[in-house]
Amino acid sequence: EGNEPGDSAKITYNELLHKVCQFANVLRSQGVKKGDRISIYMPMILELVVAMLACARIGALHSVVFAGFSADSLCERILDCGCSLLLT
């Protein structure tokens, strides 16, 4: 379910697995490897779940930053965790 009432989507485990594997390959092609730190700055959408699971699949650490934070707050969190990639 999304943020708005009535905003929802259905996905099977097989479809989710396909999306996660596909995005994990995108991350690998960008040079992300096990132990790398990634910040995720997204609203509550399906792609957020896919990104988190793709990070877990390749062993990258992820930090989800609430999409309502300001640019300064996001910057502080990126610097604090020393992330190498920001997903938006």
RAMOPE-V43888 format. One record per backbone hydrogen bond with DSSP energy under -0.5 kcal/mol. NH is the residue of the N-H (numbers start at 1). CO is the residue of the C=O. If there is no record, write none. Layout:
NH&CO  NH&CO
//
This chain:
2&7  7&4  8&6  16&12  17&13  18&14  19&15  20&16  21&17  22&18  23&19  24&20  25&21  26&22  27&23  28&24  29&25  30&26  30&27  31&28  32&27  35&59  36&33  38&61  39&85  40&63  41&39  41&87  42&40  45&43  48&45  49&45  50&46  51&47  52&48  53&49  54&50  55&51  56&52  57&53  58&54  59&55  60&55  61&36  63&38  65&40  65&63  66&64  67&42  69&66  74&70  75&71  76&72  77&73  78&74  79&75  80&76  81&77  82&78  83&78  84&37  85&37  87&39  88&86
//
